[in-house]
């Protein structure tokens, strides 16, 4: 009986060890992927901004703060987006991620999108973020999917913003559900004084044009700002232009599994050549479409796919 239990324990430990090795190797591939996207974009536009969201440990060698920054990765990015750092409906105690971004903010801009549970948390979220040197976008549960424009702009200012380091606030708006048309959405954003507007390249199935994006780059007060496009690189979305109808019945092997809680998304083996060619490196790629639309940069979502490929989310 003892020998059998020991065997079971050893098998479990081996399985955990294999999973962690795969996770670490995938993390390195994600770092390389982000660097490659950045290199490609900067080959076209020297000033193009790259901001990964979540996965803050990717900033470090071997995912460990104690081992210092991975310099080529940090050179490839301009900021880091973090969701639910201080609040996720209630106060969050996440020393691990907070320590990571405290190191990062000394080098890059940190953009925090907290989820508030009540209005009483609003000012506290702002105070916590500003005390750490982060710019923030606190939101309520009815804006979980980034579909509305808050009327209050934190640290509103009349300054021109031409690089991410000059930004004091940002708008995170990647759902078009509250707008009847692209014109309706653009007009609503034009009426604001956010320093950075983070939006989807597409309104429904149509990409925004360069002239539309140029309008987003001007605050209501007349000063300039940055327009950044959202792009998921760790998950495939079955409503995007690149999705083939045949994939509904015969998924490519690099489509790993469904993304729990998001019925239209699938985690991907992001190191796969086909997927990477969808994302960057050619005139039909997602990144090139963003550049052609004259966005100032890209916001890379689901970079933590390296973890969720091997762990349930």
N, C-alpha and C positions, 0 to 999 in steps of 0.2 A: 504493500500500500504506500509506504514512504517513497519507494523508488518511483512509483507511478506519479505521485504528487510532485516529486522533484523534476521528473521529465516534463510535466505540464508547465511548471514554473519556468524551466529552461526554454521551452518552446515559446512561451509568452514573452520572455525577455528578449529572445532572438528576434521575434516578430516586431517588437517595439524598436529594437536597435536598427533593424532594416528600414523601418518606416522613417526613423529619424535621419538615417544616412540619405535616404531618398529625398527627404525634405531639405536637408542642407545642400545637396547637389542641385535641386530645383531652385533654391534661393540664389545660388551663384548664377544659374542660367537666367533668372529674372534680372539680376543685376546687369548681366551681359546684354540682355534684350533691351533694357532701358538705355544703356549706353549706345547701342546700335541705332535705336530710334533717334536719339539725340544727335549722334554723328551724322546721320542721314539728313535730318532737318537742318542742322547747322551748315551742311554742305550747300544748301539752297539759300538759307537766311541766317546770317551770322548771329542775329539778335533773337532768334527764336527761343521761347521760354518753355522749359520742360518741368512739370510738377507731378511727381508720383503721389498717389493717395494711399495712406495706411502702409503697413509693412515698414515701419520706421527703422527696424533693425537692419534693413537692407543698406543703410548708410555705413555700416561698420564691416570691417573684415571679419569673416566667419560669423557674422550676425552678433558679435559681442562688442559692447561698448569698450570693454577693457582692452580690446585689440586695436582700437583707433579706427578712424574713418578709412573706407576704401576710397582712395583718392580719385581714381578714374571715374568712379560712380558719382562722387560728389562734384567733380568737375563737369559732369554731364547734365546736372540738374540745377534749377534756380530756387526751388522751394520744396516744401513737403506739406501735403494735405493730410489732416488727421481728423477722423470722425469720432464723436462721443468721447472726447478726452476727459472732460470734467463732469459732463452730465449725459446720461442716457435714460431719460425719464426721471431718474433720481441721481443723486450725487454718486460719482464713480471714484473708486479708490484704485487707481491704476499706476502704481509707482514705476512699473517697468517701462511703460510707454512714455510716461512723463519724464523720466530720467533720460530716455533716448532723445526726446525732442528738446529737452533743455540743452543737451550737447549740440544738437543740430542747429538751433536758433542762433548760436554763435557764428554759424557759417552761412546759413540759408534762411529764407523766410519760412515761417511756420504758419499755416492757415488751418484754423480749427473750426469745425462745424459741430457744435454741441447740439444735443437733443434735449430740450427742456420738458419737464413734466408740469410746470406751473409758471405763472407770470412772476411769482416771487423769486424764481431762480434767475431771472433775466439779468438783472444788474450784477448779481454775484458771478455769473458766467463771464460777463464782460470784464469785471474786476480781476478775476483769476487769470484770464488770458492776457490782459494788458500788463499785469504784474510780471508775467513771464516773458513779455516781449512778443507775443503771438498776435496776429490779426485774427478776428473771429467773426463767425456767422452763427449766432445762437438762433435756434428755430424751435417751433412748437410741433406737437405730434401731427397736426393737420398739414404741416409742411414737411413731413418726413421724407417725401420723395422730391423735394426741392422744386415745388410747382408754383410758388407765389413770391411776390416781391415785398419784403417788409418795408413799411413806410419810414422807419427810423434807420438812418445811416450812422453807424458808430464812427466817431472821429471824423465826421464830415468836414471836408476842406476844399478850398478853391485851387489847390496846387495841381499843376500838370503832373501826370504819372507816366513816365516813359520806360521805367524798369521796375521789376517786381519789388525791389528793395525800397522803393518810394511809397508803396501802397500802405494805407492805414486801415483799409476796410475792403470788403468784397461782397459781391452778390453771387450766390450759388443758385442757378436756375436752369435745370436740365430737363424739366417736363414742360410740354406745351399745352397740357390739358386745360389750363385756365384761359387760353387765348383762342380766339376764333380764326386767326390768321397770323402769318409771320409778321405782317405789317402791324397788327395789333400788339404783338409781343415787342417788336422793336420800338414802337412808339412809347410803350410803357417803360421800357428800359431807358430810352432817351430822356425821360422825364425825371431821372434819378441822378444822384451825385456820387454813386459808388466809384471807388478808385479802380476796381477790377470787376469785370463782369465775366462770369464763368457760365457758358451756355453750351447747348448741344449744337453740333454742326448742322443738324437737320431740324427742320420744322416739319413734323410728320415725315413724309418720304422725300422731301425736297431739301437739298442743301442750301444754306444761306449763300447769297451771292457776295462778292467782294464789296459791292456798293452798300449792301445791307450791313455787312460787318463794319465797314468804315463809319457808318452812322452810330454803331454801338460804341465807338471809340471816343465819343464826345459827351462829356457830362452836361447836364442841364445848365450848369453855371458857366459853360463855355470852355472849361479846361479839358485837357486830354486825359484819357485813361487807357487801360489795357483790356483787350478782348481775348479770352482764352477759351478754347474748345475742349469739350469733354470727349474722351475716348476710352473705352474699356479694352485693356490689352490682356486681361487674365480670363475673361469670359467672352463667349460668343453670344450675340443677341439675335434671336430668330426673326426680328422685324427689320434688321439692317439690310442695306443694299447688297451686301456680299453673300447673304444667306441663300443657299440653293434649295428649291422645293424638295429635291430628292433627299435632302438631309433629314426631313421629317420622318422618312421611312428607313433610310439606310445612312446612318450617321457615319461620317469619317471616323477613323480610329482615334484621331487626335481630339475629338469631342469626348471628354472624359465622363462627365455625368451632370445631372441637373444641379443647378444652384438652388439650394433649399430656400424657399421664401420668395424666389423670383422665377415665376413659371416660364418666362421667355428667355432664360439665360442658361448657359451651360459652361462649366469650367472647362478650360482647354489645356492641352499639353502645349504650352505657349512657345516651346522651343521647336515645334514642328515647322518645317520650311514653308508649307502651304499657308499656315496661319501667319507666320512672320511676313510673308509676301502680301498678305491681305493688309497688314498693319503698316509696313514701310518698304522703301527701297525701289519703288517704281511709280510711274505716272498714274496708275489706277489705285494706288494704295490709299488707305484711310488718311495717313499722315500727309500725303501729297494733296489730297482733297482739302484738308484743313489749311495747308499753306496756300493753295490756290484761292481759297476764300478770304485770304489776307488776315487771318487770325494772327495774333502776336505770339501765341504759344498753344500748348496742349496740356491737358490735365489727365493723367493716366490713372484710370481706376482699376480696381481688382488686382493690383500687383501682388497682393497676398495670396494669389492663386497657388504660389509655390507651396504654401502650407495646406490649403484646403483641397488640393489634389489628393492628399494622403490622410487628411483628417476631416471628419464631417463638420460642416458649419452649422 
